[in-house]
Amino acid sequence: MLIANISGQRVEASFANKGPTYHCPKCRDVVILKKGRIVTHHFAHKPPVRCSWAKGETREHLKAKQLFKQEFVRRGLRVEVEHEIPSLPNDRRADVVVWSPRGQKYALELQHTAIDYNSLENRTESYIHAGVRVIWVPFMRPKYWKEANELGPNVDGDFLIERFPARPLEKWVHGFNLGKFWMFDSDRNALWCAKLYKHEIYVEESSWFDPDGEKVSAGGYSRISRRWRELKLWGPYELEQVSIGAKKRSSKKMGNHNYPGGIVGEFVVKTKNDKLVP
C-alpha cells in the first residue's frame, strides 16, 4: 500500500517518516513503513496478513501507481493514489485518481493481477454512476516479448506478438475501448497502444487406414484459435507524452461481455507527425 493512516489522517509512504505508528485504512491494523533506494516506498502489513488490501499488491504495481502520480503532479494537477470511491464494490480504492482543471475525476485502474468479467463490469458501472471516468490499464507481461516481432516501416504497427494468450481483462477492455486498449510496460515505464486480432491455426493434413482398409484423410484447413490472439503494439510512449481525455460510449452486450454505457476516460497521444495513435 502507498497510503496509511496516522492520527486519523491519510499519509503517503513517500512523505512519511519512520518512527510513528501507522494503521491500514481498511483493517486498522498496524502497518510498517518500508523505504529504500530501490523499492518503492510503501506500507506493509505484519504477518499473518488477513487484510484484503494487502493481497495482490506487487512491486510493479506500487511502482506504476507512483510513476503515474508523479507525472500528473508534474503537470500541476491534483492527484491521489489509492483514493476511495464510496460507490465501488469490495475494494473501494482507485489506484490513481487525477482531477482535471475543471474538477472532473479520472480513475486509472492499473491492473497487474487477474480479474474476472463480473468484477470488471460491476466496477466500471460503479465508476460511471459515481461520475468518475475510468481507464483500465493492463500490465504488459515481459515473457511474451521474447516472441515479439518488429514490424517494418510501411506496416501499420510497431510490434506483433503472433501467439498471445489474452486474459479476460485484455479481451474485455479491448471491446470496452471499441477495439483497442493501453498496456503499461513496467520494464520501460512506458505505455503501449494495443489491438487484438484473431489468430489462425493451420491443421496439417493427415491420412490413415480404418479397420476396413479404407483410406481416411483429415486436416488441411485453417481454424480460429480459442486460446491465442495476435497482439499488435504501437509505441512505446513515455508517460509525459500521454494526455487524458473523455468519450461517451453506449451500453452494449457482445457475447458474454456486458459493457456499461456512459462517459469514460481514454489516453490520447500524438506522434511527431501530429497524428493520433490508432
C-alpha positions in Angstrom: 0.0 0.0 0.0 1.1 3.6 -0.7 -1.3 5.1 1.8 -1.8 4.6 5.6 -3.5 6.5 8.4 -1.8 8.3 11.3 -3.9 10.1 13.9 -6.9 9.8 11.6 -5.2 11.4 8.7 -4.1 9.9 5.4 -0.4 9.9 4.7 1.5 8.7 1.6 4.6 6.5 2.2 6.9 8.8 0.2 6.1 11.6 2.6 6.1 9.5 5.8 8.9 9.3 8.3 9.9 6.2 10.3 9.1 6.2 13.9 5.3 6.9 14.3 2.7 4.2 14.3 0.7 3.9 11.1 -2.5 2.0 10.5 -4.2 0.3 7.5 -7.2 2.4 6.4 -9.1 -0.8 5.7 -8.5 -3.2 8.6 -7.0 -0.7 11.1 -4.1 -3.0 11.9 -0.6 -1.6 12.4 1.5 -1.4 9.1 5.2 -1.0 8.7 6.7 1.8 6.6 9.3 0.5 4.2 11.7 2.9 2.5 14.8 2.2 0.5 16.8 3.3 -2.5 15.5 0.5 -4.8 12.0 -0.4 -3.7 9.0 2.0 -4.0 8.2 3.5 -0.6 5.2 1.7 0.8 3.4 0.3 3.9 3.3 -3.4 4.6 1.1 -5.4 7.0 2.6 -7.5 9.7 2.2 -11.3 9.2 -0.1 -13.1 9.4 -1.7 -11.0 6.7 -5.5 -11.1 6.8 -6.5 -7.8 5.1 -7.8 -7.9 1.6 -6.0 -4.7 0.8 -2.6 -6.4 1.2 -3.3 -9.1 -1.3 -2.3 -9.0 -5.0 0.0 -5.9 -4.4 3.2 -6.3 -6.4 6.3 -4.2 -6.6 5.5 -3.4 -10.2 2.0 -2.2 -9.2 3.3 0.0 -6.4 5.9 1.5 -8.8 3.4 2.2 -11.5 1.0 4.0 -9.2 3.8 6.2 -8.0 5.0 6.9 -11.6 1.6 8.0 -12.8 1.1 10.2 -9.8 4.4 11.9 -10.2 3.8 12.6 -13.9 0.4 14.2 -13.4 1.6 16.2 -10.3 4.4 17.5 -12.5 1.7 19.0 -14.8 0.2 20.8 -11.8 -2.9 18.6 -11.4 -4.3 17.3 -8.2 -3.6 13.5 -7.9 -4.2 10.9 -5.2 -3.2 7.3 -5.1 -5.4 4.6 -3.5 -8.3 7.1 -3.4 -11.5 5.6 -2.1 -14.7 5.8 -4.2 -17.7 5.0 -1.9 -19.8 3.5 -4.7 -17.2 0.9 -5.7 -17.9 -2.7 -4.6 -15.4 -4.7 -2.5 -12.0 -2.9 -2.7 -13.1 0.7 -3.0 -9.7 2.1 -3.8 -8.9 3.6 -7.2 -5.2 3.1 -8.0 -4.7 6.7 -9.2 -7.3 9.5 -9.4 -6.5 12.6 -11.4 -8.6 15.8 -11.2 -8.9 17.8 -14.4 -8.5 21.6 -14.1 -12.3 21.8 -14.0 -12.5 19.2 -11.2 -13.6 16.2 -13.2 -12.3 12.9 -11.7 -10.4 10.3 -13.8 -9.6 6.9 -12.3 -6.6 4.9 -13.6 -7.1 1.2 -12.9 -3.6 -0.2 -13.2 -4.4 -3.9 -13.3 -1.4 -6.2 -12.7 -3.3 -9.3 -11.5 -6.1 -11.4 -13.0 -9.7 -10.1 -12.7 -12.9 -11.7 -13.8 -15.6 -10.3 -16.2 -18.2 -9.7 -13.4 -15.7 -7.6 -11.4 -14.7 -5.6 -14.4 -18.4 -4.9 -15.3 -19.5 -4.1 -11.8 -16.5 -1.9 -11.0 -16.8 0.0 -14.3 -20.5 0.6 -13.9 -19.9 1.9 -10.3 -17.4 4.4 -11.6 -19.7 5.6 -14.3 -22.6 6.1 -11.8 -20.2 8.0 -9.5 -19.3 10.4 -12.3 -15.7 9.1 -12.4 -14.2 8.5 -15.8 -12.3 5.2 -15.6 -9.3 4.0 -17.7 -8.3 0.3 -17.4 -4.6 -0.3 -18.0 -3.4 -4.0 -18.0 0.3 -4.6 -17.5 2.5 -6.0 -20.3 3.7 -9.5 -19.4 7.5 -9.4 -20.1 7.9 -13.1 -21.0 5.9 -12.6 -24.2 8.4 -10.0 -25.5 10.6 -13.0 -26.5 8.1 -13.7 -29.2 7.5 -10.1 -30.4 8.5 -9.3 -34.0 9.3 -5.8 -35.0 7.3 -4.7 -38.0 8.6 -2.8 -41.0 8.3 0.9 -41.6 5.5 0.5 -44.1 3.4 -1.7 -41.9 0.7 -0.5 -39.6 2.0 -1.1 -36.1 5.4 -1.3 -34.4 5.5 -4.9 -32.9 3.4 -8.0 -33.3 3.1 -11.0 -30.9 1.5 -13.7 -33.0 0.6 -16.1 -30.2 -0.6 -14.1 -27.3 -2.8 -15.8 -24.6 -5.2 -12.9 -23.9 -6.7 -12.9 -20.4 -10.3 -11.9 -19.6 -9.1 -8.4 -18.7 -7.5 -7.8 -22.0 -10.3 -9.2 -24.0 -12.9 -7.2 -22.1 -11.0 -3.9 -22.2 -10.3 -4.3 -25.9 -14.1 -4.5 -26.5 -14.9 -1.8 -24.0 -12.5 0.7 -25.7 -14.0 -0.2 -29.1 -11.1 -2.2 -30.5 -8.0 -1.0 -28.7 -6.6 -0.6 -25.2 -3.4 0.6 -23.4 -0.8 -1.6 -21.6 1.8 -0.5 -19.1 5.3 -1.7 -19.6 7.0 -1.9 -16.2 10.4 -2.6 -17.7 10.4 0.6 -19.8 8.0 2.6 -17.5 6.0 3.4 -20.7 2.7 2.7 -22.4 1.8 0.7 -25.5 -1.3 1.1 -27.6 -2.6 -2.4 -28.3 -5.1 -4.2 -30.5 -6.1 -7.8 -30.5 -6.8 -9.8 -33.7 -7.9 -13.4 -34.3 -5.1 -16.0 -34.7 -5.4 -18.7 -37.3 -4.1 -22.2 -36.7 -3.4 -24.4 -39.7 -4.4 -28.0 -39.1 -2.0 -30.2 -41.0 -3.5 -32.8 -43.4 -3.1 -36.4 -42.3 -4.3 -39.8 -43.5 -4.7 -43.3 -42.2 -6.5 -46.6 -42.9 -9.6 -47.6 -41.0 -10.2 -51.2 -39.8 -11.8 -52.0 -43.2 -8.7 -50.9 -45.0 -10.3 -47.7 -46.4 -8.0 -44.6 -46.5 -9.3 -41.7 -44.4 -8.0 -38.2 -44.5 -8.4 -35.2 -42.3 -7.0 -31.7 -41.7 -5.6 -29.4 -44.4 -7.6 -26.4 -43.2 -7.2 -23.3 -41.0 -9.3 -22.5 -37.9 -9.5 -19.7 -35.4 -7.7 -20.4 -32.2 -9.7 -20.2 -29.0 -6.5 -19.8 -26.8 -4.3 -17.4 -28.9 -4.8 -13.9 -30.2 -2.4 -11.8 -32.2 -1.4 -8.7 -30.3 -0.3 -5.7 -32.3 1.5 -2.8 -30.5 2.2 0.8 -31.2 4.8 2.5 -29.0 6.3 2.7 -26.5 5.1 6.1 -25.3 6.6 7.8 -22.3 4.1 8.9 -19.7 4.9 12.5 -20.4 3.5 12.0 -24.0 0.1 10.9 -22.6 -2.9 13.1 -22.0 -6.3 12.1 -20.6 -9.5 12.7 -22.4 -13.1 11.6 -22.2 -15.5 9.8 -24.5 -19.1 8.6 -24.3 -19.9 5.0 -25.1 -23.3 3.2 -25.3 -24.1 0.2 -23.2 -23.7 -3.0 -25.2 -23.7 -6.8 -24.8 -21.4 -8.7 -27.1 -21.3 -12.5 -26.5 -20.5 -13.0 -22.8 -19.4 -9.4 -22.3 -21.5 -6.6 -20.9 -20.2 -3.1 -21.4 -21.8 -0.4 -19.3 -22.7 2.9 -21.0 -21.6 6.4 -20.0 -18.7 8.7 -20.1 -15.3 7.1 -19.6 -11.7 8.1 -19.8 -9.1 7.5 -22.5 -5.5 8.2 -23.2 -4.6 10.5 -26.0 -1.1 10.5 -27.6 0.1 12.4 -30.6 3.0 11.3 -32.7 5.8 13.5 -34.2 3.6 13.9 -37.3 0.8 15.3 -35.1 -1.4 12.2 -35.8 -3.3 10.4 -33.1 -2.3 6.8 -32.4 -4.7 4.1 -33.6 
